[in-house]
Amino acid sequence: MTKKVQRIKAKEATQIIAHQTPTILDARTEEEFALSHIEGALRFEESLLDSLPKNHPVLVYCTIGVRSNRVARQLRNAGFSLVYDMKDGILGWANSELPVVNSAGLPSDSIHTYNKSFSLLLRKGKAVY
């Protein structure tokens, strides 16, 4: 049985980050993460499941919410008590004019959109695929 994952939009995620200080997990590839990610995010790897506290909130995102939803459900099934899935992904984050950083921790306006089709969904920032 799959336990419920709370699916939220980027604007809601900012409130959760401000008030709950969740662990932020990026469910994208190393290349996507290096180009741009939410500041403070960790790139999700299976090995993290053993090192994260299960009673601490977790916010997961990817490009548009497909990969993050899979990871969020995996976390809930592994016993994590409060898991948020940012359903509009980093594209929703960028379109809301929220900041991202690159692998050096510097602000970036480039967003890895996974593919050319998804790049059409990006309204703010420079699409890379």
MARZA-344441 format. One record per residue: residue number from 0; x, y, z of N, C-alpha, C in turn. Coordinates in pm, 1 decimal. Last residue first. Example, Ala and Ser with C-alpha at 12.3 -4.5 7.8 and 13.67 -1.06 7.14 Angstrom:
% residues 2
+-----+----------+----------+----------+----------+----------+----------+----------+----------+----------+
! seq !    neast !   nnorth !      nup !   caeast !  canorth !     caup !    ceast !   cnorth !      cup !
+-----+----------+----------+----------+----------+----------+----------+----------+----------+----------+
!   1 !   1285.0 !   -225.0 !    708.0 !   1367.0 !   -106.0 !    714.0 !   1290.0 !      3.0 !    787.0 !
!   0 !   1319.0 !   -569.0 !    780.0 !   1230.0 !   -450.0 !    780.0 !   1320.0 !   -330.0 !    780.0 !
+-----+----------+----------+----------+----------+----------+----------+----------+----------+----------+
END
This chain:
% residues 129
+-----+----------+----------+----------+----------+----------+----------+----------+----------+----------+
! seq !    neast !   nnorth !      nup !   caeast !  canorth !     caup !    ceast !   cnorth !      cup !
+-----+----------+----------+----------+----------+----------+----------+----------+----------+----------+
! 128 !   1908.6 !   2170.2 !  -2246.6 !   1865.3 !   2029.7 !  -2251.8 !   1964.0 !   1948.0 !  -2329.2 !
! 127 !   1813.7 !   2475.7 !  -2099.3 !   1924.6 !   2392.7 !  -2144.7 !   1874.6 !   2247.7 !  -2142.8 !
! 126 !   1664.5 !   2793.9 !  -2103.2 !   1647.3 !   2648.1 !  -2110.2 !   1772.6 !   2581.4 !  -2166.5 !
! 125 !   1688.5 !   3056.6 !  -1884.3 !   1744.2 !   3003.2 !  -2009.6 !   1735.1 !   2851.1 !  -2007.0 !
! 124 !   1399.5 !   3225.6 !  -1742.1 !   1529.6 !   3162.2 !  -1740.7 !   1567.0 !   3107.6 !  -1878.2 !
! 123 !   1064.8 !   3156.6 !  -1751.0 !   1164.2 !   3243.2 !  -1687.8 !   1296.9 !   3169.1 !  -1682.2 !
! 122 !    916.4 !   2959.7 !  -1869.2 !    887.2 !   3098.1 !  -1906.6 !    989.5 !   3196.6 !  -1852.2 !
! 121 !    915.8 !   2636.8 !  -1980.8 !    995.0 !   2733.3 !  -1905.1 !    967.2 !   2874.3 !  -1957.5 !
! 120 !    788.9 !   2472.4 !  -2157.3 !    717.0 !   2505.2 !  -2034.0 !    790.4 !   2610.4 !  -1950.5 !
! 119 !    967.5 !   2414.3 !  -2354.0 !    856.8 !   2503.2 !  -2390.0 !    776.8 !   2546.8 !  -2267.4 !
! 118 !   1125.8 !   2221.2 !  -2247.2 !   1179.5 !   2357.7 !  -2248.5 !   1070.9 !   2458.8 !  -2283.6 !
! 117 !   1000.9 !   1982.1 !  -2292.4 !    977.7 !   2045.3 !  -2162.5 !   1029.3 !   2188.5 !  -2160.1 !
! 116 !   1108.9 !   1934.4 !  -2551.8 !    964.0 !   1950.5 !  -2531.2 !    933.9 !   2022.8 !  -2400.3 !
! 115 !   1383.1 !   1896.3 !  -2507.0 !   1337.0 !   2012.8 !  -2582.5 !   1187.6 !   2038.6 !  -2559.5 !
! 114 !   1444.6 !   1789.5 !  -2163.7 !   1439.2 !   1770.4 !  -2308.7 !   1382.6 !   1895.3 !  -2375.4 !
! 113 !   1541.8 !   1892.9 !  -1912.7 !   1535.6 !   1749.5 !  -1941.2 !   1532.4 !   1722.1 !  -2090.5 !
! 112 !   1604.8 !   2154.5 !  -1863.9 !   1463.0 !   2121.3 !  -1884.0 !   1440.5 !   1975.5 !  -1922.5 !
! 111 !   1800.0 !   2331.1 !  -1651.2 !   1801.2 !   2210.0 !  -1733.0 !   1657.2 !   2160.9 !  -1742.8 !
! 110 !   1829.7 !   2673.2 !  -1667.4 !   1750.8 !   2564.6 !  -1609.0 !   1756.8 !   2445.7 !  -1704.0 !
! 109 !   2012.4 !   2959.6 !  -1584.5 !   1999.1 !   2843.7 !  -1672.8 !   1926.3 !   2732.3 !  -1599.2 !
! 108 !   2070.0 !   3150.1 !  -1412.9 !   1941.9 !   3167.4 !  -1480.0 !   1918.9 !   3053.8 !  -1579.7 !
! 107 !   2212.4 !   3125.6 !  -1085.0 !   2209.1 !   3084.7 !  -1224.6 !   2072.8 !   3117.5 !  -1283.9 !
! 106 !   2440.2 !   3206.5 !   -820.9 !   2309.9 !   3220.8 !   -885.1 !   2318.5 !   3186.0 !  -1033.8 !
! 105 !   2668.0 !   2948.0 !   -711.1 !   2642.8 !   3082.4 !   -763.7 !   2505.1 !   3089.9 !   -828.1 !
! 104 !   2751.9 !   2701.2 !   -638.0 !   2675.4 !   2776.8 !   -539.9 !   2642.6 !   2918.4 !   -584.2 !
! 103 !   2862.1 !   2549.4 !   -828.9 !   2955.8 !   2631.9 !   -752.6 !   2885.1 !   2714.4 !   -645.5 !
! 102 !   2641.3 !   2438.8 !   -952.7 !   2723.2 !   2351.3 !   -867.8 !   2827.3 !   2427.0 !   -786.5 !
! 101 !   2403.0 !   2714.2 !   -920.0 !   2473.0 !   2609.2 !   -994.6 !   2561.3 !   2529.3 !   -898.6 !
! 100 !   2074.5 !   2794.2 !   -792.9 !   2219.9 !   2807.4 !   -793.7 !   2279.9 !   2694.1 !   -875.8 !
!  99 !   1777.0 !   2993.2 !   -820.7 !   1847.4 !   2866.0 !   -827.8 !   1997.0 !   2895.6 !   -829.8 !
!  98 !   1494.9 !   3178.8 !   -689.1 !   1635.2 !   3161.4 !   -726.1 !   1682.2 !   3016.7 !   -730.7 !
!  97 !   1184.0 !   3227.9 !   -859.7 !   1255.0 !   3191.3 !   -737.7 !   1397.9 !   3153.4 !   -776.1 !
!  96 !    992.7 !   3282.6 !  -1053.4 !   1104.2 !   3375.8 !  -1032.9 !   1173.3 !   3354.5 !   -898.8 !
!  95 !    823.8 !   3092.2 !  -1123.2 !    779.1 !   3176.1 !  -1012.4 !    885.6 !   3278.1 !   -973.4 !
!  94 !    976.4 !   2953.7 !  -1303.5 !    868.2 !   3036.9 !  -1356.5 !    808.6 !   3128.3 !  -1250.0 !
!  93 !   1137.1 !   2811.0 !  -1121.5 !   1196.1 !   2916.5 !  -1205.0 !   1088.2 !   3010.1 !  -1260.0 !
!  92 !    937.1 !   2639.2 !  -1016.1 !   1019.6 !   2722.1 !   -928.1 !   1076.3 !   2840.3 !  -1007.8 !
!  91 !    849.9 !   2506.9 !  -1241.9 !    756.1 !   2589.5 !  -1166.5 !    828.5 !   2686.0 !  -1074.5 !
!  90 !   1090.5 !   2374.4 !  -1299.0 !   1032.0 !   2466.1 !  -1397.5 !    932.0 !   2559.1 !  -1329.9 !
!  89 !   1131.0 !   2210.5 !  -1086.0 !   1218.0 !   2326.9 !  -1095.1 !   1168.5 !   2424.2 !  -1202.2 !
!  88 !    784.6 !   2110.2 !  -1020.3 !    928.4 !   2095.3 !  -1035.3 !   1007.7 !   2224.5 !  -1042.0 !
!  87 !    523.4 !   2091.5 !   -968.3 !    559.3 !   2169.6 !  -1087.1 !    710.6 !   2178.1 !  -1105.7 !
!  86 !    511.5 !   1939.1 !   -734.3 !    454.5 !   1885.0 !   -857.7 !    485.2 !   1965.9 !   -982.3 !
!  85 !    711.5 !   1851.0 !   -499.8 !    685.7 !   1976.0 !   -570.7 !    642.7 !   1940.9 !   -712.6 !
!  84 !    602.9 !   1659.3 !   -242.6 !    648.6 !   1648.2 !   -380.7 !    611.5 !   1777.9 !   -451.3 !
!  83 !    688.4 !   1595.9 !     91.5 !    624.8 !   1686.3 !     -3.8 !    687.5 !   1664.1 !   -141.0 !
!  82 !    641.1 !   1391.1 !    365.1 !    707.8 !   1404.3 !    236.1 !    623.7 !   1493.7 !    145.8 !
!  81 !    678.1 !   1276.3 !    671.4 !    624.1 !   1395.1 !    606.0 !    702.7 !   1423.2 !    478.9 !
!  80 !    790.0 !   1025.4 !    748.3 !    657.7 !   1065.8 !    795.0 !    597.3 !   1184.3 !    721.2 !
!  79 !    925.4 !    747.2 !    588.2 !    940.2 !    890.4 !    613.1 !    801.5 !    948.6 !    639.7 !
!  78 !    902.6 !    478.3 !    520.1 !    873.9 !    519.7 !    657.0 !    895.2 !    666.0 !    688.0 !
!  77 !    917.6 !    396.9 !    264.9 !   1032.2 !    361.2 !    349.0 !   1014.5 !    410.8 !    492.0 !
!  76 !    697.1 !    513.5 !    152.9 !    693.1 !    368.2 !    173.9 !    808.2 !    318.8 !    259.3 !
!  75 !    798.0 !    774.2 !    134.7 !    683.1 !    745.1 !    221.5 !    676.9 !    595.3 !    252.4 !
!  74 !   1003.9 !    731.9 !    -55.3 !   1034.6 !    779.7 !     79.3 !    920.9 !    747.8 !    176.6 !
!  73 !    853.8 !    654.3 !   -278.9 !    954.5 !    562.7 !   -224.7 !    988.7 !    601.6 !    -80.1 !
!  72 !    711.6 !    888.1 !   -324.3 !    638.4 !    766.8 !   -285.3 !    733.5 !    663.5 !   -224.4 !
!  71 !    930.2 !   1051.0 !   -399.2 !    849.2 !   1085.2 !   -282.1 !    770.3 !    963.6 !   -232.5 !
!  70 !   1015.7 !    925.4 !   -634.6 !   1103.7 !    927.4 !   -517.3 !   1024.1 !    957.4 !   -391.1 !
!  69 !    788.1 !    974.2 !   -796.5 !    834.1 !    836.6 !   -775.4 !    922.2 !    829.6 !   -649.9 !
!  68 !    787.1 !   1250.9 !   -792.7 !    673.6 !   1178.5 !   -736.4 !    710.9 !   1034.2 !   -707.9 !
!  67 !   1025.2 !   1310.7 !   -925.7 !   1013.1 !   1343.7 !   -783.7 !    896.2 !   1270.0 !   -719.8 !
!  66 !    967.3 !   1231.8 !  -1187.3 !   1069.1 !   1158.4 !  -1110.2 !   1056.3 !   1186.2 !   -961.8 !
!  65 !    755.9 !   1426.5 !  -1233.1 !    740.3 !   1282.7 !  -1257.3 !    838.9 !   1203.0 !  -1172.4 !
!  64 !    792.5 !   1704.6 !  -1206.8 !    719.2 !   1631.0 !  -1105.7 !    700.5 !   1482.7 !  -1127.7 !
!  63 !    959.1 !   1840.8 !  -1376.9 !    816.6 !   1874.8 !  -1381.2 !    732.2 !   1791.6 !  -1284.9 !
!  62 !   1222.9 !   1794.7 !  -1263.5 !   1196.7 !   1894.8 !  -1367.0 !   1051.2 !   1938.2 !  -1367.0 !
!  61 !   1191.0 !   1758.6 !   -916.0 !   1267.8 !   1722.3 !  -1035.5 !   1241.0 !   1830.6 !  -1139.3 !
!  60 !   1187.8 !   1737.6 !   -553.8 !   1150.4 !   1797.2 !   -681.9 !   1236.4 !   1739.3 !   -793.0 !
!  59 !   1079.1 !   1702.5 !   -218.1 !   1142.4 !   1642.0 !   -335.0 !   1095.7 !   1715.9 !   -459.8 !
!  58 !   1131.1 !   1756.1 !    116.8 !   1072.9 !   1815.7 !     -3.1 !   1149.4 !   1762.0 !   -122.6 !
!  57 !   1064.6 !   1623.7 !    432.0 !   1144.6 !   1612.0 !    310.4 !   1064.7 !   1673.2 !    194.9 !
!  56 !   1078.0 !   1659.2 !    790.9 !   1013.8 !   1681.8 !    660.8 !   1112.7 !   1674.5 !    544.7 !
!  55 !   1178.7 !   1383.3 !    996.3 !   1205.6 !   1519.7 !    952.1 !   1140.0 !   1541.3 !    814.8 !
!  54 !   1168.5 !   1120.4 !   1065.4 !   1066.1 !   1206.5 !   1124.1 !   1086.4 !   1354.2 !   1088.9 !
!  53 !   1385.1 !    991.8 !    955.1 !   1253.1 !    963.4 !    898.0 !   1142.5 !   1051.8 !    953.8 !
!  52 !   1689.1 !   1144.3 !    870.5 !   1593.4 !   1111.0 !    977.4 !   1452.0 !   1098.8 !    920.9 !
!  51 !   1906.8 !    985.5 !    634.3 !   1812.1 !   1092.5 !    665.6 !   1718.4 !   1051.2 !    778.6 !
!  50 !   2058.0 !    760.9 !    576.3 !   2119.5 !    866.8 !    655.7 !   2025.1 !    980.7 !    693.4 !
!  49 !   1925.9 !    580.4 !    416.1 !   1976.0 !    533.2 !    544.7 !   2027.0 !    644.7 !    634.6 !
!  48 !   1869.3 !    725.6 !    186.2 !   1758.9 !    671.3 !    264.9 !   1803.2 !    628.4 !    404.2 !
!  47 !   2101.0 !    779.4 !     48.7 !   2051.0 !    879.8 !    143.1 !   1941.0 !    825.4 !    233.3 !
!  46 !   2137.4 !    579.9 !   -137.9 !   2212.2 !    570.8 !    -12.3 !   2165.3 !    673.2 !     91.8 !
!  45 !   1997.6 !    665.3 !   -366.1 !   1940.4 !    561.3 !   -278.6 !   2007.5 !    557.4 !   -141.7 !
!  44 !   2006.3 !   1017.1 !   -396.3 !   2068.2 !    887.9 !   -425.7 !   2010.3 !    788.8 !   -325.4 !
!  43 !   1930.5 !   1342.8 !   -493.1 !   1883.8 !   1216.6 !   -437.1 !   1964.7 !   1099.5 !   -489.2 !
!  42 !   2129.4 !   1613.0 !   -410.9 !   2085.5 !   1527.5 !   -521.0 !   2049.6 !   1391.1 !   -463.7 !
!  41 !   2000.0 !   1856.1 !   -192.4 !   2090.0 !   1742.7 !   -212.0 !   2039.2 !   1665.0 !   -331.5 !
!  40 !   1970.8 !   2214.1 !   -168.5 !   1921.4 !   2082.1 !   -209.3 !   2034.7 !   1980.7 !   -217.6 !
!  39 !   2067.2 !   2465.2 !   -123.6 !   2057.2 !   2375.0 !     -9.2 !   2010.0 !   2235.5 !    -43.4 !
!  38 !   1881.5 !   2615.6 !   -381.1 !   1991.0 !   2627.4 !   -284.6 !   1965.2 !   2538.6 !   -163.5 !
!  37 !   1778.9 !   2411.8 !   -643.4 !   1737.0 !   2496.1 !   -531.9 !   1849.2 !   2497.7 !   -429.3 !
!  36 !   1996.7 !   2418.9 !   -930.9 !   1915.3 !   2350.5 !   -831.2 !   1873.7 !   2450.6 !   -724.4 !
!  35 !   2172.1 !   2375.8 !  -1236.1 !   2090.7 !   2459.5 !  -1147.5 !   2008.7 !   2371.7 !  -1053.9 !
!  34 !   2385.1 !   2211.4 !  -1323.0 !   2349.6 !   2333.9 !  -1394.6 !   2269.8 !   2428.2 !  -1306.3 !
!  33 !   2387.8 !   1994.0 !  -1149.4 !   2505.5 !   2081.4 !  -1157.1 !   2471.7 !   2213.9 !  -1223.9 !
!  32 !   2141.3 !   1867.3 !  -1204.3 !   2165.2 !   1927.3 !  -1073.8 !   2280.0 !   2027.7 !  -1079.5 !
!  31 !   2190.5 !   1765.7 !  -1462.3 !   2081.3 !   1861.3 !  -1439.1 !   2104.5 !   1938.7 !  -1309.6 !
!  30 !   2405.0 !   1590.3 !  -1405.2 !   2420.0 !   1698.4 !  -1502.5 !   2313.8 !   1806.4 !  -1481.8 !
!  29 !   2289.7 !   1408.1 !  -1224.6 !   2401.9 !   1492.4 !  -1182.9 !   2418.5 !   1612.9 !  -1274.8 !
!  28 !   1926.5 !   1416.9 !  -1262.9 !   2060.3 !   1361.9 !  -1285.3 !   2167.9 !   1458.1 !  -1234.0 !
!  27 !   1680.2 !   1473.2 !   -996.9 !   1730.8 !   1477.4 !  -1134.5 !   1872.5 !   1419.8 !  -1142.3 !
!  26 !   1561.0 !   1512.9 !   -752.7 !   1553.5 !   1377.9 !   -810.6 !   1605.1 !   1372.6 !   -954.2 !
!  25 !   1671.8 !   1672.5 !   -474.8 !   1658.2 !   1690.7 !   -618.9 !   1666.4 !   1553.2 !   -683.0 !
!  24 !   1542.0 !   1745.0 !   -160.0 !   1603.9 !   1645.0 !   -246.0 !   1570.2 !   1671.8 !   -392.0 !
!  23 !   1581.4 !   1907.6 !    137.1 !   1537.5 !   1926.0 !     -0.5 !   1615.1 !   1828.5 !    -88.0 !
!  22 !   1451.4 !   1875.9 !    452.9 !   1560.1 !   1830.5 !    367.8 !   1506.8 !   1840.3 !    225.9 !
!  21 !   1277.5 !   2176.0 !    565.2 !   1286.5 !   2034.8 !    524.8 !   1421.6 !   2003.3 !    460.8 !
!  20 !   1191.2 !   2400.7 !    745.3 !   1329.3 !   2367.1 !    706.1 !   1346.1 !   2219.6 !    669.5 !
!  19 !    942.7 !   2500.2 !    795.4 !    970.0 !   2363.7 !    840.7 !   1113.6 !   2320.3 !    816.5 !
!  18 !    928.9 !   2764.5 !    700.5 !    873.7 !   2731.7 !    832.0 !    908.4 !   2593.5 !    884.7 !
!  17 !   1059.7 !   2784.7 !    449.6 !   1075.4 !   2889.7 !    550.0 !   1034.7 !   2845.2 !    690.2 !
!  16 !    970.5 !   2555.0 !    317.5 !   1114.2 !   2575.6 !    339.6 !   1136.4 !   2676.9 !    451.1 !
!  15 !    698.0 !   2612.1 !    308.9 !    745.0 !   2494.1 !    381.3 !    893.5 !   2507.2 !    413.1 !
!  14 !    701.8 !   2836.6 !    145.3 !    650.2 !   2846.6 !    281.7 !    698.3 !   2729.6 !    367.1 !
!  13 !    799.0 !   2728.9 !    -91.3 !    875.2 !   2836.0 !    -25.0 !    830.8 !   2852.1 !    119.4 !
!  12 !    597.8 !   2549.9 !   -161.1 !    727.4 !   2496.8 !   -117.2 !    808.6 !   2603.9 !    -45.5 !
!  11 !    402.6 !   2715.5 !   -259.1 !    379.0 !   2648.4 !   -130.7 !    510.4 !   2596.0 !    -73.6 !
!  10 !    529.1 !   2780.6 !   -501.1 !    499.8 !   2887.3 !   -403.2 !    473.4 !   2828.3 !   -264.7 !
!   9 !    535.8 !   2525.7 !   -630.4 !    658.4 !   2594.4 !   -589.7 !    633.2 !   2701.1 !   -483.9 !
!   8 !    278.8 !   2306.0 !   -498.3 !    337.7 !   2390.8 !   -601.5 !    457.0 !   2464.6 !   -543.2 !
!   7 !    261.7 !   1959.9 !   -386.2 !    249.1 !   2104.2 !   -368.1 !    310.1 !   2178.0 !   -486.5 !
!   6 !    138.1 !   1667.3 !   -259.4 !    187.0 !   1730.7 !   -382.3 !    157.7 !   1879.7 !   -372.9 !
!   5 !    215.1 !   1448.7 !    -12.4 !    154.2 !   1579.5 !    -34.0 !    217.9 !   1644.1 !   -156.0 !
!   4 !    143.5 !   1109.2 !    -37.8 !    246.0 !   1211.8 !    -54.5 !    173.4 !   1342.6 !    -79.1 !
!   3 !     23.9 !    830.6 !    144.5 !     -2.7 !    956.8 !     76.9 !    118.8 !   1049.8 !     78.7 !
!   2 !    158.9 !    503.9 !     80.8 !    113.8 !    607.5 !    172.6 !    107.1 !    739.4 !     97.8 !
!   1 !     59.4 !    218.2 !    -89.2 !    133.9 !    342.2 !    -97.5 !     74.7 !    444.4 !     -1.7 !
!   0 !     83.9 !   -119.2 !      0.0 !      0.0 !      0.0 !      0.0 !     87.9 !    124.9 !      0.0 !
+-----+----------+----------+----------+----------+----------+----------+----------+----------+----------+
END
